[in-house]
């Protein structure tokens, strides 16, 4: 492009800007605050959407119709994977583990020595297949960072459409005192920081399970 053509093009652009400023249209506050969804709304149920996205992220998903089925499925997994030592300080969830299946530890001092953590969660995010954890949960801040496998037990009503819904829900839940840490777990921990080689479990669990009922 020749020099005079560049100057002419620049003048045309500047002219358009000047005209826009002279003839600008006032935008109301309602128009300025229009919310636009970055992702289309799913037509699937949140349960199906979460299960699909969670398993796509290499998570293991189990659904039970009731608590008795949940107990059977959980104990079957512990036996199949030979998870003989489990950390769980949530009494309601710990009661699901059969006495002959695994030894249950509930002292935080034992957390770093027990490879399996069994815990509740705050919420599940359907669009990303993520688990929202917080420092207010029974496993605390260390429960998702020092173990080989994380097993989460949740109910259907804890599934929300997206991360923003989970953040709003936890803000409402802990309106008086917010957790010092919230974390989203989306499948096993992974990183490719070193020489672009994918490493599973570098910063947390190598296996993540969700039992939903």
TORROSE-901076 format. One record per residue (C-alpha): residue number from 1; x, y, z. Coordinates in steps of 0.25 Angstrom, whole numbers, plus 5000, padded with zeros to 4 digits. Layout:
<nodes>
<num:NUM, c1:X, c2:Y, c3:Z> $
...
</nodes>
This chain:
<nodes>
<num:1, c1:5000, c2:5000, c3:5000> $
<num:2, c1:5005, c2:5014, c3:4996> $
<num:3, c1:5008, c2:5025, c3:5006> $
<num:4, c1:4996, c2:5034, c3:5001> $
<num:5, c1:4987, c2:5022, c3:5002> $
<num:6, c1:4991, c2:5019, c3:5016> $
<num:7, c1:4988, c2:5034, c3:5020> $
<num:8, c1:4975, c2:5034, c3:5012> $
<num:9, c1:4970, c2:5021, c3:5020> $
<num:10, c1:4974, c2:5027, c3:5033> $
<num:11, c1:4966, c2:5040, c3:5030> $
<num:12, c1:4954, c2:5031, c3:5027> $
<num:13, c1:4955, c2:5024, c3:5040> $
<num:14, c1:4957, c2:5037, c3:5048> $
<num:15, c1:4945, c2:5043, c3:5041> $
<num:16, c1:4936, c2:5031, c3:5045> $
<num:17, c1:4941, c2:5033, c3:5059> $
<num:18, c1:4938, c2:5048, c3:5059> $
<num:19, c1:4924, c2:5045, c3:5053> $
<num:20, c1:4921, c2:5035, c3:5064> $
<num:21, c1:4925, c2:5044, c3:5075> $
<num:22, c1:4916, c2:5055, c3:5069> $
<num:23, c1:4904, c2:5046, c3:5066> $
<num:24, c1:4906, c2:5037, c3:5078> $
<num:25, c1:4893, c2:5030, c3:5083> $
<num:26, c1:4891, c2:5030, c3:5098> $
<num:27, c1:4890, c2:5016, c3:5104> $
<num:28, c1:4881, c2:5014, c3:5116> $
<num:29, c1:4886, c2:5007, c3:5129> $
<num:30, c1:4877, c2:4995, c3:5126> $
<num:31, c1:4884, c2:4993, c3:5112> $
<num:32, c1:4898, c2:4995, c3:5118> $
<num:33, c1:4895, c2:4984, c3:5129> $
<num:34, c1:4890, c2:4973, c3:5119> $
<num:35, c1:4896, c2:4960, c3:5123> $
<num:36, c1:4900, c2:4951, c3:5112> $
<num:37, c1:4903, c2:4936, c3:5114> $
<num:38, c1:4916, c2:4932, c3:5109> $
<num:39, c1:4911, c2:4917, c3:5108> $
<num:40, c1:4898, c2:4913, c3:5102> $
<num:41, c1:4888, c2:4907, c3:5112> $
<num:42, c1:4888, c2:4892, c3:5112> $
<num:43, c1:4875, c2:4884, c3:5108> $
<num:44, c1:4880, c2:4872, c3:5117> $
<num:45, c1:4876, c2:4871, c3:5132> $
<num:46, c1:4887, c2:4876, c3:5141> $
<num:47, c1:4889, c2:4862, c3:5146> $
<num:48, c1:4892, c2:4856, c3:5132> $
<num:49, c1:4900, c2:4868, c3:5128> $
<num:50, c1:4909, c2:4867, c3:5141> $
<num:51, c1:4911, c2:4852, c3:5139> $
<num:52, c1:4915, c2:4854, c3:5125> $
<num:53, c1:4925, c2:4865, c3:5127> $
<num:54, c1:4931, c2:4859, c3:5140> $
<num:55, c1:4934, c2:4846, c3:5133> $
<num:56, c1:4939, c2:4853, c3:5121> $
<num:57, c1:4949, c2:4859, c3:5130> $
<num:58, c1:4954, c2:4845, c3:5135> $
<num:59, c1:4945, c2:4845, c3:5147> $
<num:60, c1:4937, c2:4832, c3:5152> $
<num:61, c1:4923, c2:4834, c3:5154> $
<num:62, c1:4913, c2:4826, c3:5162> $
<num:63, c1:4898, c2:4828, c3:5163> $
<num:64, c1:4889, c2:4821, c3:5174> $
<num:65, c1:4874, c2:4822, c3:5176> $
<num:66, c1:4875, c2:4822, c3:5191> $
<num:67, c1:4885, c2:4822, c3:5203> $
<num:68, c1:4885, c2:4807, c3:5203> $
<num:69, c1:4889, c2:4806, c3:5189> $
<num:70, c1:4899, c2:4816, c3:5191> $
<num:71, c1:4905, c2:4808, c3:5203> $
<num:72, c1:4906, c2:4796, c3:5195> $
<num:73, c1:4913, c2:4803, c3:5183> $
<num:74, c1:4923, c2:4810, c3:5192> $
<num:75, c1:4927, c2:4798, c3:5199> $
<num:76, c1:4928, c2:4790, c3:5186> $
<num:77, c1:4938, c2:4801, c3:5181> $
<num:78, c1:4946, c2:4801, c3:5193> $
<num:79, c1:4948, c2:4786, c3:5193> $
<num:80, c1:4950, c2:4786, c3:5178> $
<num:81, c1:4961, c2:4796, c3:5179> $
<num:82, c1:4967, c2:4790, c3:5192> $
<num:83, c1:4965, c2:4804, c3:5199> $
<num:84, c1:4967, c2:4798, c3:5213> $
<num:85, c1:4970, c2:4812, c3:5220> $
<num:86, c1:4961, c2:4823, c3:5218> $
<num:87, c1:4960, c2:4837, c3:5224> $
<num:88, c1:4946, c2:4842, c3:5227> $
<num:89, c1:4942, c2:4852, c3:5238> $
<num:90, c1:4928, c2:4853, c3:5233> $
<num:91, c1:4920, c2:4844, c3:5242> $
<num:92, c1:4908, c2:4842, c3:5233> $
<num:93, c1:4917, c2:4838, c3:5222> $
<num:94, c1:4926, c2:4830, c3:5230> $
<num:95, c1:4914, c2:4821, c3:5235> $
<num:96, c1:4913, c2:4817, c3:5220> $
<num:97, c1:4926, c2:4809, c3:5221> $
<num:98, c1:4925, c2:4794, c3:5226> $
<num:99, c1:4933, c2:4790, c3:5238> $
<num:100, c1:4940, c2:4779, c3:5230> $
<num:101, c1:4943, c2:4788, c3:5218> $
<num:102, c1:4952, c2:4799, c3:5222> $
<num:103, c1:4958, c2:4805, c3:5234> $
<num:104, c1:4953, c2:4820, c3:5236> $
<num:105, c1:4962, c2:4831, c3:5241> $
<num:106, c1:4956, c2:4844, c3:5246> $
<num:107, c1:4968, c2:4851, c3:5252> $
<num:108, c1:4974, c2:4862, c3:5243> $
<num:109, c1:4988, c2:4858, c3:5247> $
<num:110, c1:4986, c2:4845, c3:5240> $
<num:111, c1:4981, c2:4852, c3:5227> $
<num:112, c1:4995, c2:4852, c3:5221> $
<num:113, c1:4997, c2:4837, c3:5223> $
<num:114, c1:4984, c2:4832, c3:5219> $
<num:115, c1:4983, c2:4831, c3:5203> $
<num:116, c1:4968, c2:4831, c3:5202> $
<num:117, c1:4959, c2:4843, c3:5206> $
<num:118, c1:4944, c2:4842, c3:5206> $
<num:119, c1:4937, c2:4855, c3:5208> $
<num:120, c1:4924, c2:4863, c3:5205> $
<num:121, c1:4925, c2:4875, c3:5196> $
<num:122, c1:4919, c2:4889, c3:5195> $
<num:123, c1:4913, c2:4888, c3:5181> $
<num:124, c1:4914, c2:4881, c3:5167> $
<num:125, c1:4915, c2:4889, c3:5154> $
<num:126, c1:4908, c2:4882, c3:5142> $
<num:127, c1:4914, c2:4890, c3:5131> $
<num:128, c1:4929, c2:4887, c3:5135> $
<num:129, c1:4927, c2:4874, c3:5143> $
<num:130, c1:4934, c2:4881, c3:5154> $
<num:131, c1:4933, c2:4879, c3:5169> $
<num:132, c1:4933, c2:4891, c3:5178> $
<num:133, c1:4940, c2:4888, c3:5191> $
<num:134, c1:4943, c2:4898, c3:5203> $
<num:135, c1:4951, c2:4899, c3:5215> $
<num:136, c1:4939, c2:4898, c3:5223> $
<num:137, c1:4937, c2:4884, c3:5219> $
<num:138, c1:4940, c2:4872, c3:5229> $
<num:139, c1:4953, c2:4869, c3:5221> $
<num:140, c1:4958, c2:4884, c3:5222> $
<num:141, c1:4968, c2:4890, c3:5213> $
<num:142, c1:4977, c2:4878, c3:5212> $
<num:143, c1:4967, c2:4868, c3:5208> $
<num:144, c1:4969, c2:4870, c3:5193> $
<num:145, c1:4984, c2:4872, c3:5192> $
<num:146, c1:4990, c2:4861, c3:5200> $
<num:147, c1:4983, c2:4848, c3:5196> $
<num:148, c1:4983, c2:4838, c3:5184> $
<num:149, c1:4968, c2:4837, c3:5182> $
<num:150, c1:4957, c2:4846, c3:5186> $
<num:151, c1:4943, c2:4840, c3:5188> $
<num:152, c1:4931, c2:4850, c3:5189> $
<num:153, c1:4917, c2:4847, c3:5193> $
<num:154, c1:4907, c2:4857, c3:5189> $
<num:155, c1:4892, c2:4858, c3:5187> $
<num:156, c1:4884, c2:4862, c3:5174> $
<num:157, c1:4880, c2:4876, c3:5180> $
<num:158, c1:4895, c2:4880, c3:5181> $
<num:159, c1:4896, c2:4880, c3:5165> $
<num:160, c1:4896, c2:4894, c3:5160> $
<num:161, c1:4896, c2:4898, c3:5145> $
<num:162, c1:4910, c2:4906, c3:5145> $
<num:163, c1:4921, c2:4911, c3:5153> $
<num:164, c1:4915, c2:4925, c3:5155> $
<num:165, c1:4903, c2:4918, c3:5161> $
<num:166, c1:4911, c2:4911, c3:5171> $
<num:167, c1:4919, c2:4923, c3:5175> $
<num:168, c1:4906, c2:4931, c3:5177> $
<num:169, c1:4900, c2:4919, c3:5185> $
<num:170, c1:4913, c2:4918, c3:5194> $
<num:171, c1:4912, c2:4933, c3:5196> $
<num:172, c1:4898, c2:4932, c3:5201> $
<num:173, c1:4901, c2:4920, c3:5209> $
<num:174, c1:4913, c2:4926, c3:5217> $
<num:175, c1:4908, c2:4941, c3:5216> $
<num:176, c1:4913, c2:4943, c3:5230> $
<num:177, c1:4927, c2:4937, c3:5229> $
<num:178, c1:4932, c2:4932, c3:5216> $
<num:179, c1:4942, c2:4920, c3:5215> $
<num:180, c1:4957, c2:4924, c3:5214> $
<num:181, c1:4958, c2:4915, c3:5202> $
<num:182, c1:4949, c2:4909, c3:5191> $
<num:183, c1:4954, c2:4900, c3:5181> $
<num:184, c1:4948, c2:4894, c3:5168> $
<num:185, c1:4952, c2:4879, c3:5165> $
<num:186, c1:4950, c2:4875, c3:5151> $
<num:187, c1:4955, c2:4861, c3:5150> $
<num:188, c1:4969, c2:4856, c3:5154> $
<num:189, c1:4980, c2:4866, c3:5157> $
<num:190, c1:4989, c2:4868, c3:5144> $
<num:191, c1:5000, c2:4877, c3:5139> $
<num:192, c1:5008, c2:4879, c3:5127> $
<num:193, c1:5017, c2:4889, c3:5133> $
<num:194, c1:5030, c2:4881, c3:5131> $
<num:195, c1:5034, c2:4879, c3:5116> $
<num:196, c1:5019, c2:4879, c3:5112> $
<num:197, c1:5019, c2:4864, c3:5118> $
<num:198, c1:5005, c2:4861, c3:5124> $
<num:199, c1:5006, c2:4857, c3:5139> $
<num:200, c1:4994, c2:4852, c3:5146> $
<num:201, c1:4993, c2:4854, c3:5161> $
<num:202, c1:5004, c2:4864, c3:5162> $
<num:203, c1:4996, c2:4874, c3:5171> $
<num:204, c1:4986, c2:4865, c3:5177> $
<num:205, c1:4977, c2:4852, c3:5174> $
<num:206, c1:4981, c2:4843, c3:5163> $
<num:207, c1:4966, c2:4837, c3:5164> $
<num:208, c1:4953, c2:4845, c3:5167> $
<num:209, c1:4940, c2:4838, c3:5169> $
<num:210, c1:4926, c2:4844, c3:5171> $
<num:211, c1:4915, c2:4836, c3:5178> $
<num:212, c1:4901, c2:4843, c3:5175> $
<num:213, c1:4888, c2:4839, c3:5181> $
</nodes>
